[in-house]
């Protein structure tokens, strides 16, 4: 078993078809297969062996796609870092993964070079573009590798990806996705989430190190073209969809909001678009209806996580049509129905499946469920109980199998498609000498889905402004984790045990809102 074989198969079937478009670059399937073969062999020649972790930090670029294909072929483990991580977070992640090789884009070369003394496991550094002392140039590395696939044989249980995300304890944690998980992910996307034919074009502008990237291998296995953007800018994105006749795209709700509010959206020809898939953040039903009217009847929602190797519940285009045009408005508050092979259940605290309408926790069993958290046995034991993944999401079902998420057991905030945990930000705030108490919450935001808000109590006699605290966070947290607003209060609510009541802090901001987690 080796998922890299699908790329080689596509290169055989459609050698001259375009696999990747990025700015003015066009990469055919023949070239993608050969370049990823050369990269796979070159990484193995550097001393990497099956199961070794290979880390990369870069903004969206074709090399990220080449690298993923190469790692599958070589039996190596992908550790893809969010390009927005702070240097401290990047160092922690690479060190925790015990990566042997690190690849970096031009805008990350300096920061990674500065932390080399603190990364004892790393033996080689590769510059995807740009130059840095003692970094191997990416194209030089490729030129040293053989052009035939190493095709390392893999078992379903072998590790394929370490998917890093923030943990509830405020530290980065990695979901271990196996070869079997990634194969299951490919099957479910091809089966029901995003089918494609040669000539279809998938536009991706979100970080392909995260949710957007889950569609790449399934799309390429079907002969489609990836239209890659390094950033999301509405005018350029819409022009690109029109120019390349994109048939599908994946966006987080923040991006959809920016598109539907764009004053010139009607000037672009989006008639080729057959599916606008979205997920990764809360979304208001009103925004869904607005997008349906402005973009067309092409919306499809997904629900999933790194622990489920991507989406495994979908609110399809037909479901959206039924809700918006068929008078079943309540469906817009659903994240959809399960598809694929995994079992998705709503259970009580004892693990018993609940009747329709009763609220319980979503648990999942099947080939999509990850193998646990890297080097975190206690977190793994808490998440995987009796062969089921306990998601921490509270939901109810209806008689037709639609799932309605009502809240989260965990305090995770999803802002602009990124997962953020309050405790991580609170720990940073507590490092400011003026802070006595801090509570970080997600509040409704039309643009971001949820915006990060800090409610703080200052020490007696201390002074600090909103700008002071946000600047304090800037140097210690990734940009998307910084509070977007700060409120100063005399005291924070406590429960009967004297502990901070985050629920009471949140309540006045969410009162009257149509809560929805996607």
Number of C-alpha atoms within 10 A of each C-alpha: 13 18 23 25 17 19 27 24 17 22 23 13 15 18 18 13 19 22 28 26 21 15 12 5 9 16 19 19 27 21 18 25 29 23 26 30 28 24 30 31 26 22 22 19 14 13 12 22 16 17 17 22 26 26 23 27 26 26 24 22 19 20 20 21 20 21 20 25 25 30 29 26 27 30 29 25 27 26 25 24 24 21 19 18 18 17 19 14 19 22 19 16 23 27 16 16 23 18 24 22 21 21 26 26 24 15 14 21 23 15 15 22 15 11 13 14 9 12 17 12 15 19 14 18 24 22 25 24 17 14 16 16 10 11 18 16 17 20 14 12 19 20 13 14 21 17 18 15 22 18 19 16 13 21 12 16 12 19 25 28 26 24 22 22 20 18 18 17 12 16 14 16 22 23 23 25 28 26 23 24 27 25 19 23 26 22 15 22 22 19 13 13 25 18 15 21 13 18 16 21 28 29 24 24 21 22 24 23 24 19 23 21 20 19 22 19 24 26 24 22 22 21 26 27 29 27 24 23 23 17 14 16 13 18 14 12 17 20 16 19 23 17 12 16 19 24 23 24 23 25 23 26 27 23 20 22 20 17 20 20 14 13 10 12 18 11 9 15 15 20 13 15 21 17 21 24 22 26 24 26 22 24 29 20 20 11 16 20 20 15 20 18 12 14 20 16 20 19 25 23 26 23 22 19 19 21 24 26 26 26 25 26 22 26 26 21 18 15 22 24 19 16 18 20 13 11 10 13 16 12 20 23 22 25 24 26 20 20 18 20 15 18 16 20 23 24 21 15 8 6 16 11 16 16 14 15 13 14 19 26 24 23 24 22 19 17 21 29 28 24 21 22 22 18 13 12 11 10 15 17 13 11 19 20 12 10 12 18 25 21 19 17 18 20 22 23 22 13 9 8 14 21 28 24 23 17 17 16 11 12 19 18 25 21 26 21 26 19 17 24 24 26 20 19 23 21 13 19 25 14 12 14 12 19 19 16 18 26 23 24 26 23 21 20 16 16 16 23 26 22 23 25 20 26 20 23 19 18 14 9 6 11 11 14 12 15 11 12 20 17 13 16 21 17 14 18 20 18 13 18 23 23 25 12 15 19 13 15 12 9 13 18 13 14 11 7 7 8 10 16 15 17 13 13 17 17 11 10 13 13 9 8 9 13 16 19 24 26
